[in-house]
Amino acid sequence: MSLVTGRRTVHSRAATDPIVEQLDAIQTDLGEGPSLTSIWKQHTLRCDDIASERRWPRFAAAAQQRGIASSLSFQLFVAEDNLGALNLYSDIPKAFDEASEDYGLIFAAHAAVALVGAQRESQLLQALLSRDLIGQAKGILMERYKITGEKAFLFLARLSQDTNTKLHDIAEKIIDTV
């Protein structure tokens, strides 16, 4: 599976073989390949014979050197977030057919929903951890300067804005000084 981070960088995640990681890295380095085309153009791509592939000549040559003869890539797409691609590779030409595409689309849809759920859960956990750090920093400021929680938060927010630093990072620095 190839995932997009920061809307620019494509990283290999959950690869089932080191060759898959290599192929993802090659596509990113070359700026071409079935996975990238699938990610950016929002569709399924089947390459029946890498040896005769003309869309991505440099990737095709590198894939052939690694024993890859065919591929099938599905964009992982949920709502308006372009997440990445699920990639299947084979050492046999024409290894994938229409049934492979149909089953793959079902699996890719489930994978995209699971991925979004995991990302949201991670974001929620990060928000809770940030909230806890900010609360600790507020408590330190309240005790140290004998101010209210509201004034402590306003101080943190102003410091964050004035220094162009995330509130979470400001809170962490205050905690580290205790």
C-alpha positions in Angstrom: 0.0 0.0 0.0 1.3 3.4 -0.9 0.1 6.4 1.1 0.2 10.1 0.5 1.5 12.3 3.3 1.4 16.0 3.3 -0.4 15.9 -0.1 3.1 15.6 -1.8 5.1 12.6 -0.6 4.2 9.0 -1.3 5.4 6.3 1.2 5.2 2.6 1.2 3.2 1.2 4.1 2.3 -2.4 5.0 4.3 -3.9 2.2 4.1 -7.7 2.0 7.6 -8.0 0.4 10.8 -5.9 0.2 10.4 -5.8 -3.6 7.1 -3.9 -3.1 8.8 -1.3 -1.0 11.5 -1.0 -3.7 8.9 -0.5 -6.4 7.1 2.2 -4.4 10.4 4.0 -3.8 11.4 3.7 -7.5 8.0 5.2 -8.5 8.4 8.1 -6.1 12.0 8.7 -7.2 11.1 8.5 -10.9 7.8 10.3 -10.6 6.1 7.6 -12.7 4.4 4.3 -12.3 1.1 2.6 -11.9 0.7 3.4 -8.2 1.4 7.1 -8.7 -0.9 7.3 -11.7 -3.6 5.6 -9.7 -3.1 7.9 -6.7 -3.2 11.1 -8.7 -5.7 10.3 -11.4 -8.2 8.5 -9.1 -8.8 5.2 -10.8 -7.8 1.6 -11.1 -4.9 0.6 -13.4 -4.1 -2.8 -14.7 -0.8 -3.5 -16.5 -1.0 -6.9 -18.1 2.6 -7.0 -19.4 5.3 -4.8 -17.8 7.6 -5.8 -20.7 5.5 -4.0 -23.2 4.4 -1.1 -21.0 4.8 2.4 -22.6 3.2 4.6 -20.0 6.0 4.4 -17.5 9.2 3.2 -19.4 11.7 3.8 -16.6 9.5 2.2 -14.0 8.7 -0.8 -16.3 12.4 -1.4 -16.8 13.1 -1.3 -13.0 10.1 -3.6 -12.3 11.2 -6.1 -14.9 14.7 -6.3 -13.3 13.0 -7.3 -10.1 10.9 -10.0 -11.8 7.6 -8.2 -12.0 5.5 -9.0 -15.0 2.1 -7.5 -14.3 0.5 -5.1 -11.8 -2.9 -3.9 -10.6 -3.3 -0.6 -8.6 -6.4 0.7 -6.9 -6.7 4.3 -5.7 -7.7 4.4 -2.0 -10.2 7.3 -2.2 -12.6 8.4 0.5 -14.7 11.6 0.1 -12.3 14.3 -1.0 -9.2 12.9 0.6 -6.9 11.2 -1.9 -5.1 8.7 0.4 -3.0 6.5 -1.7 -3.1 3.2 -3.7 -3.4 -0.5 -3.0 -0.9 -2.2 -5.3 -0.7 -5.8 -6.4 2.2 -7.2 -8.4 2.8 -10.6 -10.1 5.8 -12.3 -11.7 3.3 -13.7 -14.3 2.1 -11.7 -17.3 -1.7 -11.1 -17.4 -2.0 -12.4 -13.8 -5.0 -10.1 -13.2 -8.3 -10.1 -14.9 -11.7 -8.3 -14.6 -12.6 -10.5 -11.6 -9.4 -9.4 -9.9 -10.4 -5.8 -10.5 -13.9 -6.4 -9.1 -12.6 -8.1 -5.9 -9.8 -5.6 -5.6 -12.2 -2.7 -5.8 -14.2 -4.1 -2.9 -11.1 -4.8 -0.9 -9.7 -1.3 -1.7 -12.9 0.4 -0.6 -12.8 -1.4 2.8 -9.1 -0.6 3.2 -9.7 3.1 2.5 -12.5 3.2 5.1 -10.3 1.4 7.6 -7.4 3.7 6.9 -9.5 6.9 7.4 -10.9 5.4 10.6 -7.3 4.7 11.9 -6.1 8.2 10.9 -9.1 9.9 12.7 -8.4 7.7 15.8 -4.8 8.8 15.7 -5.7 12.4 15.3 -8.2 12.1 18.2 -5.6 10.5 20.4 -3.1 13.3 19.5 -5.7 15.9 20.4 -6.3 14.3 23.7 -2.6 14.2 24.5 -2.2 17.8 23.5 -5.2 18.8 25.6 -3.6 17.0 28.6 -0.3 18.8 28.1 -2.0 22.2 27.7 -3.9 21.5 31.0 -0.7 20.6 32.8 1.0 23.8 31.5 -2.0 25.9 32.6 -1.8 24.3 36.1 1.9 25.2 36.3 1.2 28.8 35.3 -1.7 29.1 37.7 0.3 27.8 40.6 3.5 29.7 39.8 1.8 33.1 39.0 -1.4 32.7 41.1 -3.6 33.4 38.1 -6.9 31.9 36.9 -7.1 29.0 34.4 -8.6 31.4 31.8 -5.6 33.9 32.2 -3.2 31.0 32.0 -4.7 29.8 28.8 -4.8 33.3 27.3 -1.1 33.6 28.2 -0.3 30.3 26.5 -2.3 31.3 23.4 -0.6 34.7 23.2 2.8 33.2 23.6 2.0 30.7 20.9 0.8 33.4 18.5 3.7 35.8 19.2 6.3 33.1 18.7 4.5 31.3 15.9 4.8 28.1 17.8 2.2 25.4 18.2 0.3 25.7 21.5 1.2 22.0 22.2 4.9 22.8 21.8 4.7 25.8 24.2 2.9 23.7 26.8 5.6 21.0 26.5 8.4 23.5 27.0 6.7 24.9 30.1 6.3 21.3 31.5 9.9 20.5 30.7 11.1 23.5 32.7 9.5 22.3 36.0 
